[in-house]
Amino acid sequence: MNCLEFHRLKLADPHRLPPEAQAHAAQCAACAAFVISVDQAERDLERTLATPVPEGLADRVLLRVHGARPAWRA
Ligand SMILES: [Zn+2]
């Protein structure tokens, strides 16, 4: 396995690496660092998606975008 193949596998399914990919990362510092980076991004994404959305936020955003303009903007 080379680094390009490893990157493809890691990005295709960050949570499940085949044994040969795990063996590659254990011997390749660049891919080991890539694993850390991708895993951190995955945790950040999961934390962001788990953040509760305040009630009425969608309506307030739509009103702000498509609704009445503030008087000072004319
Ligand atoms: Zn590598």
N, CA, C, O and the ligand as a Tripos MOL2 file, in Angstrom:
@<TRIPOS>MOLECULE
protein
  297   295    75     0     0
PROTEIN
NO_CHARGES

@<TRIPOS>ATOM
      1 N           0.8420   -1.1970    0.0000 N.3       1 MET1
      2 CA          0.0000    0.0000    0.0000 C.3       1 MET1
      3 C           0.8720    1.2400    0.0000 C.2       1 MET1
      4 O           1.8710    1.3180    0.7140 O.2       1 MET1
      5 N           0.4750    2.2110   -0.8170 N.am      2 ASN2
      6 CA          1.2140    3.4660   -0.8080 C.3       2 ASN2
      7 C           0.3790    4.5450   -0.1150 C.2       2 ASN2
      8 O          -0.7620    4.3020    0.2750 O.2       2 ASN2
      9 N           0.9560    5.7300    0.0320 N.am      3 CYS3
     10 CA          0.2970    6.8080    0.7730 C.3       3 CYS3
     11 C          -0.9950    7.2520    0.0940 C.2       3 CYS3
     12 O          -1.9740    7.5490    0.7780 O.2       3 CYS3
     13 N          -1.0190    7.3030   -1.2250 N.am      4 LEU4
     14 CA         -2.2220    7.7260   -1.9320 C.3       4 LEU4
     15 C          -3.3660    6.7500   -1.6710 C.2       4 LEU4
     16 O          -4.4950    7.1640   -1.4080 O.2       4 LEU4
     17 N          -3.0740    5.4750   -1.7450 N.am      5 GLU5
     18 CA         -4.0990    4.4660   -1.4530 C.3       5 GLU5
     19 C          -4.5840    4.5970   -0.0110 C.2       5 GLU5
     20 O          -5.7750    4.4680    0.2720 O.2       5 GLU5
     21 N          -3.6520    4.8520    0.8840 N.am      6 PHE6
     22 CA         -4.0240    5.0130    2.2860 C.3       6 PHE6
     23 C          -4.9680    6.1970    2.4560 C.2       6 PHE6
     24 O          -6.0010    6.0830    3.1160 O.2       6 PHE6
     25 N          -4.6170    7.3230    1.8650 N.am      7 HIS7
     26 CA         -5.4550    8.5230    1.9910 C.3       7 HIS7
     27 C          -6.8560    8.2610    1.4480 C.2       7 HIS7
     28 O          -7.8500    8.6660    2.0520 O.2       7 HIS7
     29 N          -6.9280    7.5900    0.3180 N.am      8 ARG8
     30 CA         -8.2490    7.2750   -0.2550 C.3       8 ARG8
     31 C          -9.0750    6.4280    0.7120 C.2       8 ARG8
     32 O         -10.2550    6.7040    0.9290 O.2       8 ARG8
     33 N          -8.4660    5.4130    1.2850 N.am      9 LEU9
     34 CA         -9.1900    4.5470    2.2190 C.3       9 LEU9
     35 C          -9.6120    5.3100    3.4720 C.2       9 LEU9
     36 O         -10.7330    5.1490    3.9560 O.2       9 LEU9
     37 N          -8.7220    6.1310    3.9880 N.am     10 LYS10
     38 CA         -9.0430    6.8750    5.2170 C.3      10 LYS10
     39 C         -10.1830    7.8610    4.9750 C.2      10 LYS10
     40 O         -11.0650    8.0080    5.8210 O.2      10 LYS10
     41 N         -10.1730    8.5290    3.8340 N.am     11 LEU11
     42 CA        -11.2320    9.4970    3.5470 C.3      11 LEU11
     43 C         -12.5380    8.8030    3.1640 C.2      11 LEU11
     44 O         -13.6140    9.3480    3.4120 O.2      11 LEU11
     45 N         -12.4680    7.6340    2.5760 N.am     12 ALA12
     46 CA        -13.6840    6.9090    2.1960 C.3      12 ALA12
     47 C         -14.4580    6.4570    3.4240 C.2      12 ALA12
     48 O         -15.6880    6.5090    3.4290 O.2      12 ALA12
     49 N         -13.7690    6.0210    4.4520 N.am     13 ASP13
     50 CA        -14.4260    5.5800    5.6830 C.3      13 ASP13
     51 C         -13.4570    5.8130    6.8410 C.2      13 ASP13
     52 O         -12.6840    4.9250    7.2010 O.2      13 ASP13
     53 N         -13.5040    7.0110    7.4190 N.am     14 PRO14
     54 CA        -12.5200    7.3740    8.4460 C.3      14 PRO14
     55 C         -12.5240    6.4700    9.6680 C.2      14 PRO14
     56 O         -11.5270    6.3880   10.3860 O.2      14 PRO14
     57 N         -13.6460    5.7880    9.9080 N.am     15 HIS15
     58 CA        -13.7500    4.9860   11.1330 C.3      15 HIS15
     59 C         -13.3320    3.5330   10.9520 C.2      15 HIS15
     60 O         -13.1570    2.8140   11.9360 O.2      15 HIS15
     61 N         -13.1710    3.0920    9.7080 N.am     16 ARG16
     62 CA        -12.8280    1.6820    9.4930 C.3      16 ARG16
     63 C         -11.6770    1.5800    8.4990 C.2      16 ARG16
     64 O         -11.8600    1.7850    7.2990 O.2      16 ARG16
     65 N         -10.5220    1.2680    8.9950 N.am     17 LEU17
     66 CA         -9.3650    1.0700    8.1220 C.3      17 LEU17
     67 C          -9.0660   -0.4230    8.0440 C.2      17 LEU17
     68 O          -9.0230   -1.1030    9.0690 O.2      17 LEU17
     69 N          -8.8610   -0.9320    6.8350 N.am     18 PRO18
     70 CA         -8.4720   -2.3380    6.7010 C.3      18 PRO18
     71 C          -7.1120   -2.5720    7.3740 C.2      18 PRO18
     72 O          -6.3310   -1.6370    7.5460 O.2      18 PRO18
     73 N          -6.8440   -3.7990    7.7450 N.am     19 PRO19
     74 CA         -5.5760   -4.1100    8.4340 C.3      19 PRO19
     75 C          -4.3410   -3.6420    7.6800 C.2      19 PRO19
     76 O          -3.3840   -3.1660    8.2910 O.2      19 PRO19
     77 N          -4.3530   -3.7730    6.3500 N.am     20 GLU20
     78 CA         -3.1610   -3.3580    5.5930 C.3      20 GLU20
     79 C          -2.9770   -1.8360    5.6700 C.2      20 GLU20
     80 O          -1.8480   -1.3480    5.6340 O.2      20 GLU20
     81 N          -4.0710   -1.0920    5.7750 N.am     21 ALA21
     82 CA         -3.9640    0.3610    5.9190 C.3      21 ALA21
     83 C          -3.4570    0.7150    7.3220 C.2      21 ALA21
     84 O          -2.6450    1.6260    7.4800 O.2      21 ALA21
     85 N          -3.9290    0.0060    8.3170 N.am     22 GLN22
     86 CA         -3.4370    0.2410    9.6760 C.3      22 GLN22
     87 C          -1.9420   -0.0500    9.7610 C.2      22 GLN22
     88 O          -1.1960    0.6600   10.4350 O.2      22 GLN22
     89 N          -1.5240   -1.0900    9.0780 N.am     23 ALA23
     90 CA         -0.0980   -1.4290    9.0730 C.3      23 ALA23
     91 C           0.7060   -0.3400    8.3800 C.2      23 ALA23
     92 O           1.8130   -0.0160    8.8110 O.2      23 ALA23
     93 N           0.1630    0.2230    7.3190 N.am     24 HIS24
     94 CA          0.8610    1.3090    6.6210 C.3      24 HIS24
     95 C           1.0280    2.5140    7.5370 C.2      24 HIS24
     96 O           2.1160    3.0810    7.6330 O.2      24 HIS24
     97 N          -0.0660    2.9080    8.2190 N.am     25 ALA25
     98 CA         -0.0010    4.0790    9.0940 C.3      25 ALA25
     99 C           0.9820    3.8640   10.2460 C.2      25 ALA25
    100 O           1.5990    4.8110   10.7340 O.2      25 ALA25
    101 N           1.1150    2.6380   10.6630 N.am     26 ALA26
    102 CA          2.0370    2.3510   11.7660 C.3      26 ALA26
    103 C           3.4910    2.5420   11.3490 C.2      26 ALA26
    104 O           4.3710    2.7140   12.1910 O.2      26 ALA26
    105 N           3.7340    2.5090   10.0290 N.am     27 GLN27
    106 CA          5.1130    2.6200    9.5470 C.3      27 GLN27
    107 C           5.3780    3.9060    8.7790 C.2      27 GLN27
    108 O           6.5040    4.1370    8.3400 O.2      27 GLN27
    109 N           4.3540    4.7550    8.6060 N.am     28 CYS28
    110 CA          4.5020    5.9600    7.7850 C.3      28 CYS28
    111 C           4.0990    7.1790    8.6150 C.2      28 CYS28
    112 O           2.9270    7.3460    8.9510 O.2      28 CYS28
    113 N           5.0520    8.0070    8.9350 N.am     29 ALA29
    114 CA          4.7830    9.1710    9.7960 C.3      29 ALA29
    115 C           3.8020   10.1430    9.1360 C.2      29 ALA29
    116 O           2.9560   10.7240    9.8160 O.2      29 ALA29
    117 N           3.9080   10.3190    7.8260 N.am     30 ALA30
    118 CA          3.0110   11.2520    7.1360 C.3      30 ALA30
    119 C           1.5690   10.7660    7.2130 C.2      30 ALA30
    120 O           0.6600   11.5570    7.4650 O.2      30 ALA30
    121 N           1.3560    9.4920    7.0020 N.am     31 CYS31
    122 CA         -0.0070    8.9590    7.0590 C.3      31 CYS31
    123 C          -0.5140    8.8830    8.4980 C.2      31 CYS31
    124 O          -1.7120    9.0400    8.7330 O.2      31 CYS31
    125 N           0.3600    8.6500    9.4460 N.am     32 ALA32
    126 CA         -0.0460    8.6800   10.8480 C.3      32 ALA32
    127 C          -0.5320   10.0840   11.2140 C.2      32 ALA32
    128 O          -1.5230   10.2340   11.9270 O.2      32 ALA32
    129 N           0.1610   11.0990   10.7280 N.am     33 ALA33
    130 CA         -0.2580   12.4810   10.9700 C.3      33 ALA33
    131 C          -1.5770   12.7650   10.2510 C.2      33 ALA33
    132 O          -2.4310   13.4850   10.7680 O.2      33 ALA33
    133 N          -1.7330   12.1980    9.0640 N.am     34 PHE34
    134 CA         -2.9890   12.3570    8.3240 C.3      34 PHE34
    135 C          -4.1540   11.7590    9.1100 C.2      34 PHE34
    136 O          -5.2400   12.3380    9.1600 O.2      34 PHE34
    137 N          -3.9260   10.6140    9.7150 N.am     35 VAL35
    138 CA         -4.9630    9.9690   10.5400 C.3      35 VAL35
    139 C          -5.3810   10.8990   11.6730 C.2      35 VAL35
    140 O          -6.5730   11.0710   11.9260 O.2      35 VAL35
    141 N          -4.4200   11.4910   12.3480 N.am     36 ILE36
    142 CA         -4.7310   12.4000   13.4550 C.3      36 ILE36
    143 C          -5.5530   13.5760   12.9440 C.2      36 ILE36
    144 O          -6.5380   13.9660   13.5710 O.2      36 ILE36
    145 N          -5.1580   14.1350   11.8240 N.am     37 SER37
    146 CA         -5.8680   15.2760   11.2530 C.3      37 SER37
    147 C          -7.3030   14.9230   10.8600 C.2      37 SER37
    148 O          -8.2350   15.6650   11.1750 O.2      37 SER37
    149 N          -7.4780   13.8070   10.1820 N.am     38 VAL38
    150 CA         -8.8220   13.4050    9.7500 C.3      38 VAL38
    151 C          -9.6900   13.0640   10.9580 C.2      38 VAL38
    152 O         -10.8660   13.4260   11.0000 O.2      38 VAL38
    153 N          -9.1170   12.3700   11.9370 N.am     39 ASP39
    154 CA         -9.8930   12.0120   13.1290 C.3      39 ASP39
    155 C         -10.3320   13.2600   13.8840 C.2      39 ASP39
    156 O         -11.4500   13.3090   14.3960 O.2      39 ASP39
    157 N          -9.4740   14.2620   13.9600 N.am     40 GLN40
    158 CA         -9.8390   15.5120   14.6320 C.3      40 GLN40
    159 C         -10.9620   16.2180   13.8730 C.2      40 GLN40
    160 O         -11.9030   16.7270   14.4810 O.2      40 GLN40
    161 N         -10.8590   16.2470   12.5650 N.am     41 ALA41
    162 CA        -11.9160   16.8720   11.7600 C.3      41 ALA41
    163 C         -13.2320   16.1270   11.9280 C.2      41 ALA41
    164 O         -14.2930   16.7480   11.9920 O.2      41 ALA41
    165 N         -13.1730   14.8030   11.9990 N.am     42 GLU42
    166 CA        -14.3910   14.0080   12.2100 C.3      42 GLU42
    167 C         -15.0160   14.3290   13.5600 C.2      42 GLU42
    168 O         -16.2330   14.4860   13.6590 O.2      42 GLU42
    169 N         -14.1850   14.4270   14.6080 N.am     43 ARG43
    170 CA        -14.7160   14.7620   15.9410 C.3      43 ARG43
    171 C         -15.3350   16.1530   15.9250 C.2      43 ARG43
    172 O         -16.4080   16.3590   16.4920 O.2      43 ARG43
    173 N         -14.6740   17.1050   15.2830 N.am     44 ASP44
    174 CA        -15.2180   18.4670   15.2000 C.3      44 ASP44
    175 C         -16.5630   18.4640   14.4720 C.2      44 ASP44
    176 O         -17.5060   19.1320   14.8960 O.2      44 ASP44
    177 N         -16.6420   17.7130   13.3810 N.am     45 LEU45
    178 CA        -17.8870   17.6480   12.6200 C.3      45 LEU45
    179 C         -18.9960   17.0080   13.4450 C.2      45 LEU45
    180 O         -20.1220   17.5040   13.4660 O.2      45 LEU45
    181 N         -18.6830   15.9150   14.1200 N.am     46 GLU46
    182 CA        -19.6930   15.2440   14.9380 C.3      46 GLU46
    183 C         -20.1710   16.1530   16.0670 C.2      46 GLU46
    184 O         -21.3620   16.1830   16.3770 O.2      46 GLU46
    185 N         -19.2570   16.8880   16.6780 N.am     47 ARG47
    186 CA        -19.6260   17.8020   17.7580 C.3      47 ARG47
    187 C         -20.5120   18.9350   17.2120 C.2      47 ARG47
    188 O         -21.4780   19.3410   17.8570 O.2      47 ARG47
    189 N         -20.1790   19.4260   16.0470 N.am     48 THR48
    190 CA        -20.9730   20.4890   15.4280 C.3      48 THR48
    191 C         -22.3780   19.9950   15.0950 C.2      48 THR48
    192 O         -23.3620   20.6870   15.3550 O.2      48 THR48
    193 N         -22.4680   18.8110   14.5250 N.am     49 LEU49
    194 CA        -23.7810   18.2740   14.1490 C.3      49 LEU49
    195 C         -24.6230   17.9400   15.3710 C.2      49 LEU49
    196 O         -25.8500   17.9010   15.2840 O.2      49 LEU49
    197 N         -23.9760   17.6990   16.5120 N.am     50 ALA50
    198 CA        -24.7130   17.3580   17.7300 C.3      50 ALA50
    199 C         -25.1750   18.5980   18.4860 C.2      50 ALA50
    200 O         -25.9160   18.4830   19.4620 O.2      50 ALA50
    201 N         -24.7520   19.7680   18.0570 N.am     51 THR51
    202 CA        -25.1540   21.0020   18.7270 C.3      51 THR51
    203 C         -26.6290   21.2660   18.4720 C.2      51 THR51
    204 O         -27.0580   21.3180   17.3200 O.2      51 THR51
    205 N         -27.4080   21.4310   19.5310 N.am     52 PRO52
    206 CA        -28.8350   21.6790   19.3200 C.3      52 PRO52
    207 C         -29.0760   23.0430   18.6750 C.2      52 PRO52
    208 O         -28.4010   24.0250   18.9820 O.2      52 PRO52
    209 N         -30.0460   23.0740   17.7840 N.am     53 VAL53
    210 CA        -30.4060   24.3170   17.1020 C.3      53 VAL53
    211 C         -31.4930   25.0140   17.9210 C.2      53 VAL53
    212 O         -32.4890   24.3830   18.2740 O.2      53 VAL53
    213 N         -31.3200   26.2960   18.2300 N.am     54 PRO54
    214 CA        -32.3430   27.0030   18.9950 C.3      54 PRO54
    215 C         -33.6850   26.9830   18.2630 C.2      54 PRO54
    216 O         -33.7460   27.0710   17.0370 O.2      54 PRO54
    217 N         -34.7510   26.8670   19.0440 N.am     55 GLU55
    218 CA        -36.0910   26.8310   18.4550 C.3      55 GLU55
    219 C         -36.3630   28.1350   17.6990 C.2      55 GLU55
    220 O         -36.1080   29.2250   18.2090 O.2      55 GLU55
    221 N         -36.8740   28.0060   16.4960 N.am     56 GLY56
    222 CA        -37.2280   29.1740   15.7050 C.3      56 GLY56
    223 C         -36.0730   29.7710   14.9190 C.2      56 GLY56
    224 O         -36.2510   30.7850   14.2450 O.2      56 GLY56
    225 N         -34.9100   29.1730   14.9890 N.am     57 LEU57
    226 CA        -33.7560   29.7510   14.2920 C.3      57 LEU57
    227 C         -33.9870   29.8130   12.7780 C.2      57 LEU57
    228 O         -33.7040   30.8320   12.1480 O.2      57 LEU57
    229 N         -34.4910   28.7430   12.2050 N.am     58 ALA58
    230 CA        -34.7040   28.7280   10.7500 C.3      58 ALA58
    231 C         -35.6520   29.8510   10.3350 C.2      58 ALA58
    232 O         -35.4220   30.5330    9.3360 O.2      58 ALA58
    233 N         -36.7110   30.0340   11.1080 N.am     59 ASP59
    234 CA        -37.6680   31.0990   10.7800 C.3      59 ASP59
    235 C         -37.0120   32.4650   10.8990 C.2      59 ASP59
    236 O         -37.2360   33.3390   10.0610 O.2      59 ASP59
    237 N         -36.2090   32.6540   11.9300 N.am     60 ARG60
    238 CA        -35.5520   33.9560   12.1040 C.3      60 ARG60
    239 C         -34.5600   34.2310   10.9730 C.2      60 ARG60
    240 O         -34.4450   35.3650   10.5090 O.2      60 ARG60
    241 N         -33.8480   33.2000   10.5320 N.am     61 VAL61
    242 CA        -32.8970   33.3770    9.4340 C.3      61 VAL61
    243 C         -33.6450   33.7320    8.1530 C.2      61 VAL61
    244 O         -33.2600   34.6520    7.4320 O.2      61 VAL61
    245 N         -34.7190   32.9910    7.8780 N.am     62 LEU62
    246 CA        -35.4910   33.2660    6.6650 C.3      62 LEU62
    247 C         -36.0950   34.6580    6.7060 C.2      62 LEU62
    248 O         -36.1090   35.3610    5.6960 O.2      62 LEU62
    249 N         -36.5910   35.0580    7.8570 N.am     63 LEU63
    250 CA        -37.1690   36.3930    7.9810 C.3      63 LEU63
    251 C         -36.0930   37.4510    7.7410 C.2      63 LEU63
    252 O         -36.3430   38.4640    7.0880 O.2      63 LEU63
    253 N         -34.8990   37.2100    8.2730 N.am     64 ARG64
    254 CA        -33.8050   38.1640    8.1050 C.3      64 ARG64
    255 C         -33.3950   38.2630    6.6360 C.2      64 ARG64
    256 O         -33.1150   39.3540    6.1370 O.2      64 ARG64
    257 N         -33.3610   37.1290    5.9510 N.am     65 VAL65
    258 CA        -32.9040   37.1030    4.5630 C.3      65 VAL65
    259 C         -33.9810   37.5970    3.6020 C.2      65 VAL65
    260 O         -33.7020   38.3700    2.6850 O.2      65 VAL65
    261 N         -35.2080   37.1430    3.8200 N.am     66 HIS66
    262 CA        -36.2700   37.4360    2.8520 C.3      66 HIS66
    263 C         -37.3280   38.3880    3.3920 C.2      66 HIS66
    264 O         -38.2070   38.8230    2.6490 O.2      66 HIS66
    265 N         -37.2540   38.7070    4.6420 N.am     67 GLY67
    266 CA        -38.3060   39.4880    5.2600 C.3      67 GLY67
    267 C         -38.0730   40.9750    5.1380 C.2      67 GLY67
    268 O         -37.3270   41.4490    4.2820 O.2      67 GLY67
    269 N         -38.7310   41.6880    6.0180 N.am     68 ALA68
    270 CA        -38.6580   43.1580    6.0000 C.3      68 ALA68
    271 C         -37.2420   43.6350    6.2350 C.2      68 ALA68
    272 O         -36.5260   43.0950    7.0780 O.2      68 ALA68
    273 N         -36.8500   44.6270    5.5040 N.am     69 ARG69
    274 CA        -35.5220   45.2360    5.6700 C.3      69 ARG69
    275 C         -35.6010   46.2600    6.7900 C.2      69 ARG69
    276 O         -36.6490   46.8750    6.9880 O.2      69 ARG69
    277 N         -34.5330   46.4480    7.5110 N.am     70 PRO70
    278 CA        -34.5250   47.4850    8.5280 C.3      70 PRO70
    279 C         -34.7850   48.8530    7.8950 C.2      70 PRO70
    280 O         -34.3890   49.0880    6.7540 O.2      70 PRO70
    281 N         -35.4400   49.7510    8.6160 N.am     71 ALA71
    282 CA        -35.8170   51.0580    8.0960 C.3      71 ALA71
    283 C         -34.6050   51.8550    7.6200 C.2      71 ALA71
    284 O         -34.6940   52.5840    6.6320 O.2      71 ALA71
    285 N         -33.4610   51.7200    8.3230 N.am     72 TRP72
    286 CA        -32.2970   52.5110    7.9670 C.3      72 TRP72
    287 C         -31.6570   52.0990    6.6530 C.2      72 TRP72
    288 O         -30.8250   52.8370    6.1250 O.2      72 TRP72
    289 N         -32.0290   50.9100    6.0940 N.am     73 ARG73
    290 CA        -31.4260   50.4620    4.8440 C.3      73 ARG73
    291 C         -32.1810   50.9700    3.6210 C.2      73 ARG73
    292 O         -31.6050   51.0070    2.5330 O.2      73 ARG73
    293 N         -33.3960   51.3460    3.7510 N.am     74 ALA74
    294 CA        -34.2630   51.8210    2.6630 C.3      74 ALA74
    295 C         -34.0860   50.9710    1.4440 C.2      74 ALA74
    296 O         -34.7310   51.2130    0.4240 O.2      74 ALA74
    297 ZN          1.9600    6.8000    3.9650 Zn       75 ZN75
@<TRIPOS>BOND
     1     1     2 1
     2     2     3 1
     3     3     4 2
     4     3     5 am
     5     5     6 1
     6     6     7 1
     7     7     8 2
     8     7     9 am
     9     9    10 1
    10    10    11 1
    11    11    12 2
    12    11    13 am
    13    13    14 1
    14    14    15 1
    15    15    16 2
    16    15    17 am
    17    17    18 1
    18    18    19 1
    19    19    20 2
    20    19    21 am
    21    21    22 1
    22    22    23 1
    23    23    24 2
    24    23    25 am
    25    25    26 1
    26    26    27 1
    27    27    28 2
    28    27    29 am
    29    29    30 1
    30    30    31 1
    31    31    32 2
    32    31    33 am
    33    33    34 1
    34    34    35 1
    35    35    36 2
    36    35    37 am
    37    37    38 1
    38    38    39 1
    39    39    40 2
    40    39    41 am
    41    41    42 1
    42    42    43 1
    43    43    44 2
    44    43    45 am
    45    45    46 1
    46    46    47 1
    47    47    48 2
    48    47    49 am
    49    49    50 1
    50    50    51 1
    51    51    52 2
    52    51    53 am
    53    53    54 1
    54    54    55 1
    55    55    56 2
    56    55    57 am
    57    57    58 1
    58    58    59 1
    59    59    60 2
    60    59    61 am
    61    61    62 1
    62    62    63 1
    63    63    64 2
    64    63    65 am
    65    65    66 1
    66    66    67 1
    67    67    68 2
    68    67    69 am
    69    69    70 1
    70    70    71 1
    71    71    72 2
    72    71    73 am
    73    73    74 1
    74    74    75 1
    75    75    76 2
    76    75    77 am
    77    77    78 1
    78    78    79 1
    79    79    80 2
    80    79    81 am
    81    81    82 1
    82    82    83 1
    83    83    84 2
    84    83    85 am
    85    85    86 1
    86    86    87 1
    87    87    88 2
    88    87    89 am
    89    89    90 1
    90    90    91 1
    91    91    92 2
    92    91    93 am
    93    93    94 1
    94    94    95 1
    95    95    96 2
    96    95    97 am
    97    97    98 1
    98    98    99 1
    99    99   100 2
   100    99   101 am
   101   101   102 1
   102   102   103 1
   103   103   104 2
   104   103   105 am
   105   105   106 1
   106   106   107 1
   107   107   108 2
   108   107   109 am
   109   109   110 1
   110   110   111 1
   111   111   112 2
   112   111   113 am
   113   113   114 1
   114   114   115 1
   115   115   116 2
   116   115   117 am
   117   117   118 1
   118   118   119 1
   119   119   120 2
   120   119   121 am
   121   121   122 1
   122   122   123 1
   123   123   124 2
   124   123   125 am
   125   125   126 1
   126   126   127 1
   127   127   128 2
   128   127   129 am
   129   129   130 1
   130   130   131 1
   131   131   132 2
   132   131   133 am
   133   133   134 1
   134   134   135 1
   135   135   136 2
   136   135   137 am
   137   137   138 1
   138   138   139 1
   139   139   140 2
   140   139   141 am
   141   141   142 1
   142   142   143 1
   143   143   144 2
   144   143   145 am
   145   145   146 1
   146   146   147 1
   147   147   148 2
   148   147   149 am
   149   149   150 1
   150   150   151 1
   151   151   152 2
   152   151   153 am
   153   153   154 1
   154   154   155 1
   155   155   156 2
   156   155   157 am
   157   157   158 1
   158   158   159 1
   159   159   160 2
   160   159   161 am
   161   161   162 1
   162   162   163 1
   163   163   164 2
   164   163   165 am
   165   165   166 1
   166   166   167 1
   167   167   168 2
   168   167   169 am
   169   169   170 1
   170   170   171 1
   171   171   172 2
   172   171   173 am
   173   173   174 1
   174   174   175 1
   175   175   176 2
   176   175   177 am
   177   177   178 1
   178   178   179 1
   179   179   180 2
   180   179   181 am
   181   181   182 1
   182   182   183 1
   183   183   184 2
   184   183   185 am
   185   185   186 1
   186   186   187 1
   187   187   188 2
   188   187   189 am
   189   189   190 1
   190   190   191 1
   191   191   192 2
   192   191   193 am
   193   193   194 1
   194   194   195 1
   195   195   196 2
   196   195   197 am
   197   197   198 1
   198   198   199 1
   199   199   200 2
   200   199   201 am
   201   201   202 1
   202   202   203 1
   203   203   204 2
   204   203   205 am
   205   205   206 1
   206   206   207 1
   207   207   208 2
   208   207   209 am
   209   209   210 1
   210   210   211 1
   211   211   212 2
   212   211   213 am
   213   213   214 1
   214   214   215 1
   215   215   216 2
   216   215   217 am
   217   217   218 1
   218   218   219 1
   219   219   220 2
   220   219   221 am
   221   221   222 1
   222   222   223 1
   223   223   224 2
   224   223   225 am
   225   225   226 1
   226   226   227 1
   227   227   228 2
   228   227   229 am
   229   229   230 1
   230   230   231 1
   231   231   232 2
   232   231   233 am
   233   233   234 1
   234   234   235 1
   235   235   236 2
   236   235   237 am
   237   237   238 1
   238   238   239 1
   239   239   240 2
   240   239   241 am
   241   241   242 1
   242   242   243 1
   243   243   244 2
   244   243   245 am
   245   245   246 1
   246   246   247 1
   247   247   248 2
   248   247   249 am
   249   249   250 1
   250   250   251 1
   251   251   252 2
   252   251   253 am
   253   253   254 1
   254   254   255 1
   255   255   256 2
   256   255   257 am
   257   257   258 1
   258   258   259 1
   259   259   260 2
   260   259   261 am
   261   261   262 1
   262   262   263 1
   263   263   264 2
   264   263   265 am
   265   265   266 1
   266   266   267 1
   267   267   268 2
   268   267   269 am
   269   269   270 1
   270   270   271 1
   271   271   272 2
   272   271   273 am
   273   273   274 1
   274   274   275 1
   275   275   276 2
   276   275   277 am
   277   277   278 1
   278   278   279 1
   279   279   280 2
   280   279   281 am
   281   281   282 1
   282   282   283 1
   283   283   284 2
   284   283   285 am
   285   285   286 1
   286   286   287 1
   287   287   288 2
   288   287   289 am
   289   289   290 1
   290   290   291 1
   291   291   292 2
   292   291   293 am
   293   293   294 1
   294   294   295 1
   295   295   296 2
@<TRIPOS>SUBSTRUCTURE
     1 MET1         2 RESIDUE 1 A MET
     2 ASN2         6 RESIDUE 1 A ASN
     3 CYS3        10 RESIDUE 1 A CYS
     4 LEU4        14 RESIDUE 1 A LEU
     5 GLU5        18 RESIDUE 1 A GLU
     6 PHE6        22 RESIDUE 1 A PHE
     7 HIS7        26 RESIDUE 1 A HIS
     8 ARG8        30 RESIDUE 1 A ARG
     9 LEU9        34 RESIDUE 1 A LEU
    10 LYS10       38 RESIDUE 1 A LYS
    11 LEU11       42 RESIDUE 1 A LEU
    12 ALA12       46 RESIDUE 1 A ALA
    13 ASP13       50 RESIDUE 1 A ASP
    14 PRO14       54 RESIDUE 1 A PRO
    15 HIS15       58 RESIDUE 1 A HIS
    16 ARG16       62 RESIDUE 1 A ARG
    17 LEU17       66 RESIDUE 1 A LEU
    18 PRO18       70 RESIDUE 1 A PRO
    19 PRO19       74 RESIDUE 1 A PRO
    20 GLU20       78 RESIDUE 1 A GLU
    21 ALA21       82 RESIDUE 1 A ALA
    22 GLN22       86 RESIDUE 1 A GLN
    23 ALA23       90 RESIDUE 1 A ALA
    24 HIS24       94 RESIDUE 1 A HIS
    25 ALA25       98 RESIDUE 1 A ALA
    26 ALA26      102 RESIDUE 1 A ALA
    27 GLN27      106 RESIDUE 1 A GLN
    28 CYS28      110 RESIDUE 1 A CYS
    29 ALA29      114 RESIDUE 1 A ALA
    30 ALA30      118 RESIDUE 1 A ALA
    31 CYS31      122 RESIDUE 1 A CYS
    32 ALA32      126 RESIDUE 1 A ALA
    33 ALA33      130 RESIDUE 1 A ALA
    34 PHE34      134 RESIDUE 1 A PHE
    35 VAL35      138 RESIDUE 1 A VAL
    36 ILE36      142 RESIDUE 1 A ILE
    37 SER37      146 RESIDUE 1 A SER
    38 VAL38      150 RESIDUE 1 A VAL
    39 ASP39      154 RESIDUE 1 A ASP
    40 GLN40      158 RESIDUE 1 A GLN
    41 ALA41      162 RESIDUE 1 A ALA
    42 GLU42      166 RESIDUE 1 A GLU
    43 ARG43      170 RESIDUE 1 A ARG
    44 ASP44      174 RESIDUE 1 A ASP
    45 LEU45      178 RESIDUE 1 A LEU
    46 GLU46      182 RESIDUE 1 A GLU
    47 ARG47      186 RESIDUE 1 A ARG
    48 THR48      190 RESIDUE 1 A THR
    49 LEU49      194 RESIDUE 1 A LEU
    50 ALA50      198 RESIDUE 1 A ALA
    51 THR51      202 RESIDUE 1 A THR
    52 PRO52      206 RESIDUE 1 A PRO
    53 VAL53      210 RESIDUE 1 A VAL
    54 PRO54      214 RESIDUE 1 A PRO
    55 GLU55      218 RESIDUE 1 A GLU
    56 GLY56      222 RESIDUE 1 A GLY
    57 LEU57      226 RESIDUE 1 A LEU
    58 ALA58      230 RESIDUE 1 A ALA
    59 ASP59      234 RESIDUE 1 A ASP
    60 ARG60      238 RESIDUE 1 A ARG
    61 VAL61      242 RESIDUE 1 A VAL
    62 LEU62      246 RESIDUE 1 A LEU
    63 LEU63      250 RESIDUE 1 A LEU
    64 ARG64      254 RESIDUE 1 A ARG
    65 VAL65      258 RESIDUE 1 A VAL
    66 HIS66      262 RESIDUE 1 A HIS
    67 GLY67      266 RESIDUE 1 A GLY
    68 ALA68      270 RESIDUE 1 A ALA
    69 ARG69      274 RESIDUE 1 A ARG
    70 PRO70      278 RESIDUE 1 A PRO
    71 ALA71      282 RESIDUE 1 A ALA
    72 TRP72      286 RESIDUE 1 A TRP
    73 ARG73      290 RESIDUE 1 A ARG
    74 ALA74      294 RESIDUE 1 A ALA
    75 ZN75       297 GROUP 0 **** ****
